[in-house]
Amino acid sequence: MPENIQLRDGRSEFDLYGDPNRRIRLNLKDNQIFVRAQEAEEEMRKIIEEHEKLSGENMSLHDEIDLIKKRDDEIKRLINYVFDFDVSTPAFGNVSPMAEIDENGTLFFEELLDKLMALLKKHMEASQSRIQKHAGKYTS
């Protein structure tokens, strides 16, 4: 039987909505999240544009449902790629990530990305401040 190896990966745990059954794990020190987010943003924009274009066409109900499922699955895949963790399952459950969540038309996945990216930026700024404080005595 193979040996089990446990690695620390620098991830912190967060409970969405205060619910431990909707826990996500994020590495707040992973600078590549911003790179992956930029890559995913382009793909997400294309998915939304394609959906808007095709939604106006005369489609059968079956085709429309297939399009919605494909689009939702792709958005979830991209969000999971950005954070290198299955964030979509605990965040969305069975709700579409493209669901409008307010009167301004904000999409559910946009709300999630805004909140998580703000958390990451806040942590990165605090981390930069600590680094500058410690490095200052060597660079000034």
A tleap script that builds the chain and sets N, CA, C and O, in Angstrom:
source leaprc.protein.ff14SB
mol = sequence {
  NMET PRO GLU ASN ILE GLN LEU ARG ASP GLY
  ARG SER GLU PHE ASP LEU TYR GLY ASP PRO
  ASN ARG ARG ILE ARG LEU ASN LEU LYS ASP
  ASN GLN ILE PHE VAL ARG ALA GLN GLU ALA
  GLU GLU GLU MET ARG LYS ILE ILE GLU GLU
  HIE GLU LYS LEU SER GLY GLU ASN MET SER
  LEU HIE ASP GLU ILE ASP LEU ILE LYS LYS
  ARG ASP ASP GLU ILE LYS ARG LEU ILE ASN
  TYR VAL PHE ASP PHE ASP VAL SER THR PRO
  ALA PHE GLY ASN VAL SER PRO MET ALA GLU
  ILE ASP GLU ASN GLY THR LEU PHE PHE GLU
  GLU LEU LEU ASP LYS LEU MET ALA LEU LEU
  LYS LYS HIE MET GLU ALA SER GLN SER ARG
  ILE GLN LYS HIE ALA GLY LYS TYR THR CSER
}
set mol.1.N position { 0.847 -1.178 0.000 }
set mol.1.CA position { 0.000 0.000 0.000 }
set mol.1.C position { 0.896 1.245 0.000 }
set mol.1.O position { 1.863 1.321 0.758 }
set mol.2.N position { 0.561 2.230 -0.867 }
set mol.2.CA position { 1.401 3.437 -0.924 }
set mol.2.C position { 1.292 4.263 0.357 }
set mol.2.O position { 0.269 4.265 1.042 }
set mol.3.N position { 2.372 4.955 0.649 }
set mol.3.CA position { 2.408 5.808 1.829 }
set mol.3.C position { 1.673 7.107 1.544 }
set mol.3.O position { 1.730 7.628 0.430 }
set mol.4.N position { 0.992 7.621 2.536 }
set mol.4.CA position { 0.260 8.878 2.414 }
set mol.4.C position { 1.188 10.029 2.803 }
set mol.4.O position { 1.814 9.995 3.862 }
set mol.5.N position { 1.274 11.038 1.950 }
set mol.5.CA position { 2.103 12.203 2.234 }
set mol.5.C position { 1.194 13.418 2.370 }
set mol.5.O position { 0.413 13.721 1.468 }
set mol.6.N position { 1.296 14.097 3.478 }
set mol.6.CA position { 0.514 15.310 3.716 }
set mol.6.C position { 1.417 16.518 3.476 }
set mol.6.O position { 2.487 16.626 4.074 }
set mol.7.N position { 0.990 17.416 2.609 }
set mol.7.CA position { 1.730 18.643 2.338 }
set mol.7.C position { 0.933 19.847 2.817 }
set mol.7.O position { -0.289 19.891 2.673 }
set mol.8.N position { 1.617 20.800 3.374 }
set mol.8.CA position { 0.974 22.074 3.674 }
set mol.8.C position { 0.960 22.860 2.371 }
set mol.8.O position { 1.989 22.970 1.704 }
set mol.9.N position { -0.167 23.396 2.012 }
set mol.9.CA position { -0.254 24.111 0.735 }
set mol.9.C position { -0.535 25.606 0.899 }
set mol.9.O position { -0.768 26.305 -0.086 }
set mol.10.N position { -0.516 26.088 2.123 }
set mol.10.CA position { -0.690 27.517 2.366 }
set mol.10.C position { -2.125 28.004 2.227 }
set mol.10.O position { -2.371 29.210 2.213 }
set mol.11.N position { -3.060 27.092 2.128 }
set mol.11.CA position { -4.452 27.501 1.947 }
set mol.11.C position { -5.115 27.830 3.285 }
set mol.11.O position { -4.823 27.224 4.316 }
set mol.12.N position { -5.999 28.795 3.231 }
set mol.12.CA position { -6.840 29.156 4.370 }
set mol.12.C position { -8.263 28.722 4.052 }
set mol.12.O position { -8.669 28.691 2.890 }
set mol.13.N position { -9.011 28.390 5.083 }
set mol.13.CA position { -10.385 27.933 4.888 }
set mol.13.C position { -11.363 29.060 5.183 }
set mol.13.O position { -11.178 29.846 6.112 }
set mol.14.N position { -12.414 29.116 4.361 }
set mol.14.CA position { -13.465 30.115 4.506 }
set mol.14.C position { -14.804 29.417 4.355 }
set mol.14.O position { -14.994 28.618 3.439 }
set mol.15.N position { -15.727 29.717 5.250 }
set mol.15.CA position { -17.076 29.169 5.162 }
set mol.15.C position { -17.975 30.196 4.490 }
set mol.15.O position { -18.161 31.300 5.003 }
set mol.16.N position { -18.522 29.836 3.357 }
set mol.16.CA position { -19.436 30.730 2.664 }
set mol.16.C position { -20.758 30.768 3.423 }
set mol.16.O position { -21.289 29.731 3.821 }
set mol.17.N position { -21.275 31.959 3.616 }
set mol.17.CA position { -22.531 32.160 4.348 }
set mol.17.C position { -22.435 31.657 5.791 }
set mol.17.O position { -23.460 31.415 6.427 }
set mol.18.N position { -21.215 31.497 6.312 }
set mol.18.CA position { -21.039 30.983 7.666 }
set mol.18.C position { -21.393 29.514 7.804 }
set mol.18.O position { -21.596 29.027 8.915 }
set mol.19.N position { -21.468 28.807 6.692 }
set mol.19.CA position { -21.895 27.403 6.667 }
set mol.19.C position { -20.687 26.495 6.451 }
set mol.19.O position { -20.089 26.529 5.376 }
set mol.20.N position { -20.308 25.678 7.447 }
set mol.20.CA position { -19.144 24.792 7.289 }
set mol.20.C position { -19.323 23.741 6.188 }
set mol.20.O position { -18.346 23.136 5.747 }
set mol.21.N position { -20.555 23.524 5.746 }
set mol.21.CA position { -20.783 22.608 4.624 }
set mol.21.C position { -20.495 23.274 3.280 }
set mol.21.O position { -20.496 22.617 2.239 }
set mol.22.N position { -20.250 24.588 3.312 }
set mol.22.CA position { -19.938 25.336 2.089 }
set mol.22.C position { -18.554 25.976 2.231 }
set mol.22.O position { -18.372 27.171 1.999 }
set mol.23.N position { -17.602 25.154 2.614 }
set mol.23.CA position { -16.236 25.601 2.888 }
set mol.23.C position { -15.400 25.606 1.611 }
set mol.23.O position { -15.467 24.687 0.795 }
set mol.24.N position { -14.617 26.663 1.466 }
set mol.24.CA position { -13.645 26.726 0.369 }
set mol.24.C position { -12.262 26.920 0.970 }
set mol.24.O position { -12.115 27.395 2.096 }
set mol.25.N position { -11.256 26.544 0.195 }
set mol.25.CA position { -9.867 26.689 0.638 }
set mol.25.C position { -9.127 27.507 -0.410 }
set mol.25.O position { -9.105 27.138 -1.584 }
set mol.26.N position { -8.525 28.607 0.001 }
set mol.26.CA position { -7.808 29.490 -0.916 }
set mol.26.C position { -6.396 29.744 -0.410 }
set mol.26.O position { -6.172 29.910 0.789 }
set mol.27.N position { -5.453 29.770 -1.335 }
set mol.27.CA position { -4.090 30.168 -0.998 }
set mol.27.C position { -3.993 31.658 -1.268 }
set mol.27.O position { -3.836 32.077 -2.415 }
set mol.28.N position { -4.087 32.457 -0.219 }
set mol.28.CA position { -4.100 33.907 -0.355 }
set mol.28.C position { -2.748 34.472 -0.777 }
set mol.28.O position { -2.637 35.665 -1.062 }
set mol.29.N position { -1.733 33.639 -0.817 }
set mol.29.CA position { -0.402 34.094 -1.220 }
set mol.29.C position { -0.056 33.652 -2.638 }
set mol.29.O position { 1.073 33.846 -3.088 }
set mol.30.N position { -1.009 33.065 -3.338 }
set mol.30.CA position { -0.780 32.581 -4.703 }
set mol.30.C position { -0.948 33.727 -5.694 }
set mol.30.O position { -2.066 34.039 -6.107 }
set mol.31.N position { 0.161 34.350 -6.075 }
set mol.31.CA position { 0.120 35.474 -7.020 }
set mol.31.C position { -0.441 35.063 -8.376 }
set mol.31.O position { -0.954 35.901 -9.117 }
set mol.32.N position { -0.346 33.800 -8.696 }
set mol.32.CA position { -0.834 33.330 -9.992 }
set mol.32.C position { -2.356 33.393 -10.115 }
set mol.32.O position { -2.894 33.289 -11.218 }
set mol.33.N position { -3.044 33.560 -9.000 }
set mol.33.CA position { -4.505 33.705 -9.070 }
set mol.33.C position { -4.853 34.882 -9.973 }
set mol.33.O position { -5.796 34.795 -10.760 }
set mol.34.N position { -4.115 35.972 -9.875 }
set mol.34.CA position { -4.413 37.155 -10.679 }
set mol.34.C position { -4.147 36.893 -12.159 }
set mol.34.O position { -4.861 37.401 -13.024 }
set mol.35.N position { -3.130 36.108 -12.443 }
set mol.35.CA position { -2.831 35.728 -13.841 }
set mol.35.C position { -3.952 34.851 -14.371 }
set mol.35.O position { -4.463 35.079 -15.468 }
set mol.36.N position { -4.335 33.842 -13.587 }
set mol.36.CA position { -5.418 32.941 -14.019 }
set mol.36.C position { -6.734 33.696 -14.152 }
set mol.36.O position { -7.527 33.412 -15.050 }
set mol.37.N position { -6.970 34.662 -13.257 }
set mol.37.CA position { -8.207 35.448 -13.314 }
set mol.37.C position { -8.274 36.261 -14.599 }
set mol.37.O position { -9.333 36.371 -15.218 }
set mol.38.N position { -7.158 36.820 -14.989 }
set mol.38.CA position { -7.128 37.606 -16.228 }
set mol.38.C position { -7.405 36.708 -17.436 }
set mol.38.O position { -8.151 37.091 -18.337 }
set mol.39.N position { -6.811 35.527 -17.454 }
set mol.39.CA position { -7.055 34.576 -18.544 }
set mol.39.C position { -8.526 34.157 -18.568 }
set mol.39.O position { -9.147 34.117 -19.630 }
set mol.40.N position { -9.071 33.851 -17.412 }
set mol.40.CA position { -10.456 33.375 -17.316 }
set mol.40.C position { -11.452 34.477 -17.659 }
set mol.40.O position { -12.501 34.207 -18.244 }
set mol.41.N position { -11.131 35.710 -17.300 }
set mol.41.CA position { -12.038 36.822 -17.574 }
set mol.41.C position { -12.332 36.936 -19.069 }
set mol.41.O position { -13.473 37.164 -19.470 }
set mol.42.N position { -11.312 36.779 -19.871 }
set mol.42.CA position { -11.482 36.838 -21.332 }
set mol.42.C position { -12.423 35.732 -21.805 }
set mol.42.O position { -13.320 35.977 -22.611 }
set mol.43.N position { -12.217 34.525 -21.307 }
set mol.43.CA position { -13.069 33.405 -21.702 }
set mol.43.C position { -14.497 33.605 -21.216 }
set mol.43.O position { -15.446 33.299 -21.939 }
set mol.44.N position { -14.660 34.113 -20.003 }
set mol.44.CA position { -15.998 34.355 -19.459 }
set mol.44.C position { -16.741 35.385 -20.295 }
set mol.44.O position { -17.933 35.233 -20.562 }
set mol.45.N position { -16.046 36.419 -20.702 }
set mol.45.CA position { -16.653 37.453 -21.533 }
set mol.45.C position { -17.164 36.846 -22.840 }
set mol.45.O position { -18.264 37.164 -23.291 }
set mol.46.N position { -16.358 35.969 -23.444 }
set mol.46.CA position { -16.765 35.321 -24.689 }
set mol.46.C position { -17.994 34.435 -24.476 }
set mol.46.O position { -18.893 34.401 -25.316 }
set mol.47.N position { -18.028 33.722 -23.356 }
set mol.47.CA position { -19.165 32.847 -23.052 }
set mol.47.C position { -20.435 33.676 -22.920 }
set mol.47.O position { -21.479 33.301 -23.454 }
set mol.48.N position { -20.354 34.791 -22.218 }
set mol.48.CA position { -21.524 35.653 -22.028 }
set mol.48.C position { -21.983 36.224 -23.364 }
set mol.48.O position { -23.178 36.224 -23.660 }
set mol.49.N position { -21.047 36.710 -24.171 }
set mol.49.CA position { -21.398 37.262 -25.479 }
set mol.49.C position { -22.042 36.204 -26.370 }
set mol.49.O position { -23.037 36.477 -27.041 }
set mol.50.N position { -21.479 35.007 -26.379 }
set mol.50.CA position { -22.033 33.924 -27.185 }
set mol.50.C position { -23.441 33.587 -26.729 }
set mol.50.O position { -24.338 33.397 -27.550 }
set mol.51.N position { -23.633 33.515 -25.423 }
set mol.51.CA position { -24.956 33.183 -24.888 }
set mol.51.C position { -25.980 34.252 -25.273 }
set mol.51.O position { -27.094 33.932 -25.687 }
set mol.52.N position { -25.598 35.517 -25.134 }
set mol.52.CA position { -26.513 36.605 -25.477 }
set mol.52.C position { -26.874 36.564 -26.959 }
set mol.52.O position { -28.022 36.801 -27.335 }
set mol.53.N position { -25.894 36.264 -27.783 }
set mol.53.CA position { -26.135 36.193 -29.225 }
set mol.53.C position { -27.072 35.030 -29.558 }
set mol.53.O position { -28.032 35.195 -30.311 }
set mol.54.N position { -26.789 33.861 -28.995 }
set mol.54.CA position { -27.588 32.672 -29.310 }
set mol.54.C position { -28.962 32.706 -28.655 }
set mol.54.O position { -29.911 32.124 -29.181 }
set mol.55.N position { -29.080 33.375 -27.519 }
set mol.55.CA position { -30.371 33.433 -26.833 }
set mol.55.C position { -31.418 34.155 -27.668 }
set mol.55.O position { -32.610 33.866 -27.558 }
set mol.56.N position { -30.986 35.080 -28.491 }
set mol.56.CA position { -31.924 35.821 -29.340 }
set mol.56.C position { -32.411 35.014 -30.530 }
set mol.56.O position { -33.386 35.394 -31.177 }
set mol.57.N position { -31.747 33.907 -30.826 }
set mol.57.CA position { -32.124 33.095 -31.976 }
set mol.57.C position { -33.310 32.204 -31.622 }
set mol.57.O position { -33.603 31.945 -30.455 }
set mol.58.N position { -33.970 31.752 -32.666 }
set mol.58.CA position { -35.108 30.857 -32.489 }
set mol.58.C position { -34.567 29.452 -32.218 }
set mol.58.O position { -34.184 28.736 -33.143 }
set mol.59.N position { -34.539 29.068 -30.943 }
set mol.59.CA position { -33.992 27.779 -30.541 }
set mol.59.C position { -35.098 26.935 -29.914 }
set mol.59.O position { -36.055 27.459 -29.344 }
set mol.60.N position { -34.948 25.644 -30.031 }
set mol.60.CA position { -35.882 24.757 -29.339 }
set mol.60.C position { -35.573 24.822 -27.843 }
set mol.60.O position { -34.474 25.203 -27.440 }
set mol.61.N position { -36.545 24.448 -27.040 }
set mol.61.CA position { -36.351 24.432 -25.593 }
set mol.61.C position { -35.188 23.524 -25.224 }
set mol.61.O position { -34.392 23.860 -24.348 }
set mol.62.N position { -35.086 22.375 -25.887 }
set mol.62.CA position { -33.999 21.424 -25.618 }
set mol.62.C position { -32.636 22.063 -25.902 }
set mol.62.O position { -31.704 21.923 -25.110 }
set mol.63.N position { -32.526 22.760 -27.030 }
set mol.63.CA position { -31.260 23.410 -27.381 }
set mol.63.C position { -30.920 24.533 -26.401 }
set mol.63.O position { -29.758 24.718 -26.037 }
set mol.64.N position { -31.936 25.278 -25.979 }
set mol.64.CA position { -31.719 26.358 -25.022 }
set mol.64.C position { -31.212 25.800 -23.691 }
set mol.64.O position { -30.301 26.367 -23.088 }
set mol.65.N position { -31.795 24.696 -23.232 }
set mol.65.CA position { -31.370 24.068 -21.981 }
set mol.65.C position { -29.942 23.552 -22.107 }
set mol.65.O position { -29.145 23.706 -21.181 }
set mol.66.N position { -29.613 22.946 -23.232 }
set mol.66.CA position { -28.238 22.477 -23.464 }
set mol.66.C position { -27.254 23.635 -23.433 }
set mol.66.O position { -26.166 23.517 -22.868 }
set mol.67.N position { -27.634 24.752 -24.038 }
set mol.67.CA position { -26.773 25.935 -24.062 }
set mol.67.C position { -26.548 26.465 -22.646 }
set mol.67.O position { -25.423 26.807 -22.282 }
set mol.68.N position { -27.606 26.532 -21.856 }
set mol.68.CA position { -27.500 27.017 -20.479 }
set mol.68.C position { -26.578 26.111 -19.667 }
set mol.68.O position { -25.709 26.599 -18.944 }
set mol.69.N position { -26.761 24.806 -19.782 }
set mol.69.CA position { -25.936 23.855 -19.034 }
set mol.69.C position { -24.463 23.973 -19.445 }
set mol.69.O position { -23.575 23.997 -18.593 }
set mol.70.N position { -24.220 24.045 -20.729 }
set mol.70.CA position { -22.840 24.161 -21.234 }
set mol.70.C position { -22.189 25.444 -20.714 }
set mol.70.O position { -21.050 25.433 -20.247 }
set mol.71.N position { -22.920 26.526 -20.801 }
set mol.71.CA position { -22.404 27.826 -20.349 }
set mol.71.C position { -22.120 27.806 -18.850 }
set mol.71.O position { -21.053 28.243 -18.419 }
set mol.72.N position { -23.065 27.302 -18.049 }
set mol.72.CA position { -22.877 27.249 -16.598 }
set mol.72.C position { -21.684 26.376 -16.231 }
set mol.72.O position { -20.875 26.753 -15.382 }
set mol.73.N position { -21.570 25.215 -16.863 }
set mol.73.CA position { -20.446 24.311 -16.584 }
set mol.73.C position { -19.116 24.968 -16.922 }
set mol.73.O position { -18.134 24.798 -16.198 }
set mol.74.N position { -19.082 25.712 -18.011 }
set mol.74.CA position { -17.840 26.366 -18.416 }
set mol.74.C position { -17.466 27.489 -17.439 }
set mol.74.O position { -16.294 27.630 -17.089 }
set mol.75.N position { -18.432 28.280 -17.000 }
set mol.75.CA position { -18.175 29.342 -16.020 }
set mol.75.C position { -17.644 28.724 -14.721 }
set mol.75.O position { -16.673 29.218 -14.148 }
set mol.76.N position { -18.280 27.650 -14.264 }
set mol.76.CA position { -17.828 26.979 -13.037 }
set mol.76.C position { -16.408 26.444 -13.194 }
set mol.76.O position { -15.592 26.563 -12.280 }
set mol.77.N position { -16.114 25.855 -14.354 }
set mol.77.CA position { -14.767 25.331 -14.601 }
set mol.77.C position { -13.735 26.452 -14.526 }
set mol.77.O position { -12.670 26.277 -13.933 }
set mol.78.N position { -14.043 27.596 -15.120 }
set mol.78.CA position { -13.110 28.717 -15.118 }
set mol.78.C position { -12.901 29.281 -13.712 }
set mol.78.O position { -11.776 29.628 -13.351 }
set mol.79.N position { -13.950 29.375 -12.928 }
set mol.79.CA position { -13.811 29.867 -11.557 }
set mol.79.C position { -12.941 28.913 -10.749 }
set mol.79.O position { -12.076 29.349 -9.988 }
set mol.80.N position { -13.166 27.624 -10.911 }
set mol.80.CA position { -12.339 26.641 -10.206 }
set mol.80.C position { -10.880 26.736 -10.656 }
set mol.80.O position { -9.969 26.565 -9.847 }
set mol.81.N position { -10.663 27.003 -11.923 }
set mol.81.CA position { -9.301 27.177 -12.457 }
set mol.81.C position { -8.627 28.381 -11.798 }
set mol.81.O position { -7.472 28.295 -11.380 }
set mol.82.N position { -9.334 29.482 -11.704 }
set mol.82.CA position { -8.761 30.703 -11.125 }
set mol.82.C position { -8.252 30.439 -9.712 }
set mol.82.O position { -7.137 30.832 -9.370 }
set mol.83.N position { -9.060 29.781 -8.896 }
set mol.83.CA position { -8.722 29.591 -7.485 }
set mol.83.C position { -8.050 28.254 -7.194 }
set mol.83.O position { -7.704 27.972 -6.047 }
set mol.84.N position { -7.865 27.438 -8.214 }
set mol.84.CA position { -7.212 26.139 -8.077 }
set mol.84.C position { -7.872 25.302 -6.982 }
set mol.84.O position { -7.209 24.616 -6.204 }
set mol.85.N position { -9.211 25.387 -6.955 }
set mol.85.CA position { -9.993 24.658 -5.957 }
set mol.85.C position { -11.441 24.667 -6.432 }
set mol.85.O position { -11.858 25.583 -7.141 }
set mol.86.N position { -12.206 23.654 -6.046 }
set mol.86.CA position { -13.623 23.624 -6.404 }
set mol.86.C position { -14.384 24.622 -5.535 }
set mol.86.O position { -14.947 24.273 -4.497 }
set mol.87.N position { -14.381 25.860 -5.987 }
set mol.87.CA position { -15.105 26.933 -5.318 }
set mol.87.C position { -16.573 26.920 -5.759 }
set mol.87.O position { -17.457 27.303 -4.993 }
set mol.88.N position { -16.823 26.484 -6.980 }
set mol.88.CA position { -18.161 26.557 -7.570 }
set mol.88.C position { -19.204 25.727 -6.837 }
set mol.88.O position { -20.323 26.192 -6.622 }
set mol.89.N position { -18.855 24.515 -6.454 }
set mol.89.CA position { -19.847 23.649 -5.810 }
set mol.89.C position { -20.354 24.245 -4.503 }
set mol.89.O position { -21.566 24.366 -4.328 }
set mol.90.N position { -19.460 24.630 -3.565 }
set mol.90.CA position { -19.985 25.224 -2.332 }
set mol.90.C position { -20.591 26.616 -2.542 }
set mol.90.O position { -21.499 27.003 -1.806 }
set mol.91.N position { -20.113 27.363 -3.516 }
set mol.91.CA position { -20.623 28.720 -3.724 }
set mol.91.C position { -21.999 28.726 -4.373 }
set mol.91.O position { -22.906 29.414 -3.903 }
set mol.92.N position { -22.157 27.969 -5.443 }
set mol.92.CA position { -23.386 28.035 -6.227 }
set mol.92.C position { -24.397 26.943 -5.883 }
set mol.92.O position { -25.600 27.134 -6.061 }
set mol.93.N position { -23.920 25.813 -5.396 }
set mol.93.CA position { -24.839 24.697 -5.204 }
set mol.93.C position { -25.459 24.346 -6.547 }
set mol.93.O position { -24.730 24.087 -7.505 }
set mol.94.N position { -26.766 24.332 -6.642 }
set mol.94.CA position { -27.463 24.029 -7.888 }
set mol.94.C position { -27.923 25.270 -8.642 }
set mol.94.O position { -28.565 25.166 -9.686 }
set mol.95.N position { -27.593 26.445 -8.112 }
set mol.95.CA position { -28.006 27.696 -8.745 }
set mol.95.C position { -27.043 28.029 -9.887 }
set mol.95.O position { -25.838 27.798 -9.782 }
set mol.96.N position { -27.576 28.563 -10.953 }
set mol.96.CA position { -26.747 28.966 -12.093 }
set mol.96.C position { -25.804 30.091 -11.690 }
set mol.96.O position { -26.232 31.043 -11.037 }
set mol.97.N position { -24.529 30.004 -12.064 }
set mol.97.CA position { -23.617 31.119 -11.790 }
set mol.97.C position { -23.996 32.373 -12.587 }
set mol.97.O position { -23.535 33.473 -12.284 }
set mol.98.N position { -24.842 32.190 -13.609 }
set mol.98.CA position { -25.284 33.319 -14.434 }
set mol.98.C position { -26.600 33.912 -13.921 }
set mol.98.O position { -27.156 34.805 -14.560 }
set mol.99.N position { -27.105 33.436 -12.786 }
set mol.99.CA position { -28.343 33.974 -12.228 }
set mol.99.C position { -28.143 35.431 -11.826 }
set mol.99.O position { -27.132 35.776 -11.214 }
set mol.100.N position { -29.097 36.278 -12.168 }
set mol.100.CA position { -29.059 37.671 -11.741 }
set mol.100.C position { -29.460 37.722 -10.273 }
set mol.100.O position { -30.461 37.129 -9.872 }
set mol.101.N position { -28.667 38.440 -9.474 }
set mol.101.CA position { -28.905 38.420 -8.025 }
set mol.101.C position { -29.410 39.748 -7.479 }
set mol.101.O position { -29.705 39.852 -6.288 }
set mol.102.N position { -29.514 40.763 -8.329 }
set mol.102.CA position { -30.048 42.036 -7.856 }
set mol.102.C position { -30.709 42.787 -9.009 }
set mol.102.O position { -30.701 42.336 -10.155 }
set mol.103.N position { -31.278 43.938 -8.679 }
set mol.103.CA position { -31.999 44.726 -9.680 }
set mol.103.C position { -31.068 45.365 -10.718 }
set mol.103.O position { -31.534 45.851 -11.749 }
set mol.104.N position { -29.762 45.367 -10.454 }
set mol.104.CA position { -28.795 45.923 -11.405 }
set mol.104.C position { -28.333 44.896 -12.431 }
set mol.104.O position { -27.575 45.222 -13.344 }
set mol.105.N position { -28.790 43.659 -12.281 }
set mol.105.CA position { -28.399 42.611 -13.222 }
set mol.105.C position { -27.063 41.968 -12.905 }
set mol.105.O position { -26.492 41.285 -13.755 }
set mol.106.N position { -26.553 42.174 -11.698 }
set mol.106.CA position { -25.301 41.541 -11.295 }
set mol.106.C position { -25.478 40.027 -11.348 }
set mol.106.O position { -26.458 39.487 -10.834 }
set mol.107.N position { -24.522 39.352 -11.975 }
set mol.107.CA position { -24.579 37.901 -12.067 }
set mol.107.C position { -23.933 37.287 -10.834 }
set mol.107.O position { -22.990 37.837 -10.265 }
set mol.108.N position { -24.454 36.146 -10.440 }
set mol.108.CA position { -23.992 35.462 -9.232 }
set mol.108.C position { -22.475 35.267 -9.259 }
set mol.108.O position { -21.800 35.534 -8.265 }
set mol.109.N position { -21.935 34.801 -10.393 }
set mol.109.CA position { -20.495 34.544 -10.447 }
set mol.109.C position { -19.696 35.838 -10.341 }
set mol.109.O position { -18.578 35.828 -9.825 }
set mol.110.N position { -20.253 36.961 -10.824 }
set mol.110.CA position { -19.566 38.244 -10.702 }
set mol.110.C position { -19.454 38.650 -9.235 }
set mol.110.O position { -18.414 39.137 -8.792 }
set mol.111.N position { -20.536 38.444 -8.490 }
set mol.111.CA position { -20.537 38.744 -7.055 }
set mol.111.C position { -19.472 37.912 -6.341 }
set mol.111.O position { -18.715 38.430 -5.520 }
set mol.112.N position { -19.423 36.615 -6.663 }
set mol.112.CA position { -18.429 35.727 -6.051 }
set mol.112.C position { -17.013 36.195 -6.376 }
set mol.112.O position { -16.177 36.315 -5.480 }
set mol.113.N position { -16.746 36.457 -7.637 }
set mol.113.CA position { -15.404 36.890 -8.035 }
set mol.113.C position { -15.036 38.219 -7.387 }
set mol.113.O position { -13.910 38.390 -6.920 }
set mol.114.N position { -15.973 39.155 -7.355 }
set mol.114.CA position { -15.690 40.452 -6.727 }
set mol.114.C position { -15.295 40.277 -5.265 }
set mol.114.O position { -14.315 40.871 -4.812 }
set mol.115.N position { -16.049 39.468 -4.522 }
set mol.115.CA position { -15.778 39.264 -3.097 }
set mol.115.C position { -14.440 38.562 -2.874 }
set mol.115.O position { -13.648 38.973 -2.027 }
set mol.116.N position { -14.197 37.498 -3.644 }
set mol.116.CA position { -12.962 36.732 -3.434 }
set mol.116.C position { -11.730 37.509 -3.885 }
set mol.116.O position { -10.690 37.453 -3.230 }
set mol.117.N position { -11.838 38.230 -4.996 }
set mol.117.CA position { -10.682 38.997 -5.466 }
set mol.117.C position { -10.384 40.152 -4.499 }
set mol.117.O position { -9.219 40.479 -4.274 }
set mol.118.N position { -11.419 40.770 -3.930 }
set mol.118.CA position { -11.199 41.832 -2.935 }
set mol.118.C position { -10.480 41.271 -1.708 }
set mol.118.O position { -9.585 41.914 -1.160 }
set mol.119.N position { -10.872 40.080 -1.285 }
set mol.119.CA position { -10.206 39.417 -0.157 }
set mol.119.C position { -8.729 39.165 -0.477 }
set mol.119.O position { -7.854 39.411 0.353 }
set mol.120.N position { -8.468 38.681 -1.672 }
set mol.120.CA position { -7.086 38.406 -2.079 }
set mol.120.C position { -6.260 39.689 -2.156 }
set mol.120.O position { -5.125 39.728 -1.679 }
set mol.121.N position { -6.823 40.732 -2.752 }
set mol.121.CA position { -6.095 42.002 -2.867 }
set mol.121.C position { -5.767 42.574 -1.495 }
set mol.121.O position { -4.660 43.060 -1.260 }
set mol.122.N position { -6.744 42.511 -0.589 }
set mol.122.CA position { -6.525 43.004 0.775 }
set mol.122.C position { -5.382 42.240 1.435 }
set mol.122.O position { -4.520 42.838 2.079 }
set mol.123.N position { -5.378 40.930 1.275 }
set mol.123.CA position { -4.323 40.114 1.871 }
set mol.123.C position { -2.969 40.415 1.220 }
set mol.123.O position { -1.953 40.497 1.910 }
set mol.124.N position { -2.954 40.577 -0.095 }
set mol.124.CA position { -1.703 40.867 -0.808 }
set mol.124.C position { -1.121 42.203 -0.364 }
set mol.124.O position { 0.091 42.328 -0.186 }
set mol.125.N position { -1.987 43.203 -0.183 }
set mol.125.CA position { -1.516 44.518 0.264 }
set mol.125.C position { -0.915 44.432 1.666 }
set mol.125.O position { 0.123 45.034 1.940 }
set mol.126.N position { -1.565 43.688 2.544 }
set mol.126.CA position { -1.043 43.512 3.905 }
set mol.126.C position { 0.292 42.779 3.865 }
set mol.126.O position { 1.213 43.114 4.610 }
set mol.127.N position { 0.393 41.789 3.002 }
set mol.127.CA position { 1.619 41.016 2.860 }
set mol.127.C position { 2.746 41.900 2.324 }
set mol.127.O position { 3.877 41.821 2.804 }
set mol.128.N position { 2.441 42.742 1.328 }
set mol.128.CA position { 3.444 43.664 0.766 }
set mol.128.C position { 3.930 44.632 1.839 }
set mol.128.O position { 5.119 44.944 1.910 }
set mol.129.N position { 3.018 45.098 2.659 }
set mol.129.CA position { 3.374 46.024 3.727 }
set mol.129.C position { 4.341 45.369 4.713 }
set mol.129.O position { 5.308 45.995 5.147 }
set mol.130.N position { 4.079 44.114 5.063 }
set mol.130.CA position { 4.977 43.390 5.985 }
set mol.130.C position { 6.354 43.190 5.338 }
set mol.130.O position { 7.379 43.351 6.000 }
set mol.131.N position { 6.376 42.844 4.069 }
set mol.131.CA position { 7.649 42.623 3.369 }
set mol.131.C position { 8.448 43.913 3.332 }
set mol.131.O position { 9.647 43.905 3.608 }
set mol.132.N position { 7.796 45.033 2.993 }
set mol.132.CA position { 8.497 46.316 2.921 }
set mol.132.C position { 9.037 46.723 4.287 }
set mol.132.O position { 10.132 47.278 4.389 }
set mol.133.N position { 8.274 46.448 5.327 }
set mol.133.CA position { 8.702 46.786 6.681 }
set mol.133.C position { 10.000 46.047 7.029 }
set mol.133.O position { 10.934 46.633 7.576 }
set mol.134.N position { 10.039 44.750 6.701 }
set mol.134.CA position { 11.214 43.950 7.036 }
set mol.134.C position { 12.376 44.206 6.074 }
set mol.134.O position { 13.537 44.153 6.481 }
set mol.135.N position { 12.078 44.481 4.811 }
set mol.135.CA position { 13.132 44.694 3.825 }
set mol.135.C position { 13.666 46.120 3.860 }
set mol.135.O position { 14.769 46.384 3.384 }
set mol.136.N position { 12.889 47.038 4.422 }
set mol.136.CA position { 13.264 48.440 4.446 }
set mol.136.C position { 14.638 48.706 5.031 }
set mol.136.O position { 15.364 49.568 4.536 }
set mol.137.N position { 14.997 47.992 6.058 }
set mol.137.CA position { 16.283 48.228 6.689 }
set mol.137.C position { 17.449 47.798 5.806 }
set mol.137.O position { 18.583 48.223 6.024 }
set mol.138.N position { 17.176 46.963 4.818 }
set mol.138.CA position { 18.233 46.508 3.898 }
set mol.138.C position { 18.258 47.308 2.604 }
set mol.138.O position { 19.267 47.315 1.899 }
set mol.139.N position { 17.150 47.987 2.283 }
set mol.139.CA position { 17.080 48.683 1.004 }
set mol.139.C position { 17.176 50.188 1.134 }
set mol.139.O position { 17.242 50.882 0.120 }
set mol.140.N position { 17.186 50.718 2.354 }
set mol.140.CA position { 17.248 52.180 2.484 }
set mol.140.C position { 18.631 52.654 2.816 }
set mol.140.O position { 18.854 53.857 2.960 }
savepdb mol mol.pdb
quit
